[in-house]
Amino acid sequence: MAYLPQDPIILLSYVNTQLRDNYSSLDEMCKDMDIDRELIINKLLTVGYVYNPALNQFK
């Protein structure tokens, strides 16, 4: 399992950068990095961000 930043704002930046530079979807990233998709979704929801699959980023 990949290391994930614990701070939600830093996590947001990290995940969006990964999605932009390396992955075509959140599912692909989570599978490749062996990360729980719901963990990311729920952590970023606490700071008001949701995944937009059409843009492939959290907004």
BABASE-267313 format. One line per 3 residues: number of its first residue (from 0); for each residue x, y, z of C-alpha. Coordinates in Angstrom, 1 decimal. Example, Ala and Ser with C-alpha at 12.3 -4.5 7.8 and 13.67 -1.06 7.14 Angstrom:
// residues 2
0	12.3,-4.5,7.8; 13.7,-1.1,7.1;
***
This chain:
// residues 59
0	0.0,0.0,0.0; 1.2,3.4,-0.9; 1.9,6.1,1.7;
3	-0.9,8.7,1.8; -0.6,12.1,3.4; -2.8,12.4,6.5;
6	-3.7,16.0,6.1; -6.8,16.3,3.8; -5.5,19.3,1.9;
9	-2.1,17.8,1.2; -3.9,14.5,0.3; -6.1,16.5,-2.1;
12	-3.0,17.9,-3.8; -1.3,14.5,-3.9; -4.3,12.7,-5.3;
15	-5.1,15.3,-8.0; -1.5,15.4,-9.1; -1.4,11.6,-9.4;
18	-4.7,11.6,-11.3; -3.5,14.3,-13.6; 0.0,12.9,-14.3;
21	-0.4,9.1,-14.1; -3.9,7.7,-14.0; -7.0,8.0,-16.2;
24	-9.4,7.3,-13.2; -9.6,7.1,-9.4; -10.3,3.4,-9.7;
27	-7.2,2.8,-11.7; -5.0,4.8,-9.2; -6.5,2.9,-6.2;
30	-6.0,-0.5,-7.8; -2.4,0.3,-8.9; -1.4,1.8,-5.6;
33	-3.4,-0.7,-3.5; -5.3,2.1,-1.8; -8.9,1.9,-0.4;
36	-11.0,4.1,-2.7; -13.5,4.9,0.0; -10.8,6.1,2.4;
39	-9.7,8.7,-0.1; -13.3,9.7,-0.9; -14.4,10.0,2.7;
42	-11.2,11.9,3.8; -11.6,14.5,1.0; -15.3,14.8,1.6;
45	-14.4,16.1,5.1; -13.0,19.2,3.5; -15.7,19.6,0.9;
48	-14.1,17.9,-2.1; -15.8,15.2,-4.3; -14.4,13.2,-7.2;
51	-15.6,14.3,-10.6; -15.0,11.4,-13.0; -15.5,13.6,-16.1;
54	-12.6,15.8,-15.0; -10.7,13.0,-13.3; -10.1,15.1,-10.2;
57	-11.4,16.1,-6.8; -13.2,19.5,-6.9;
***
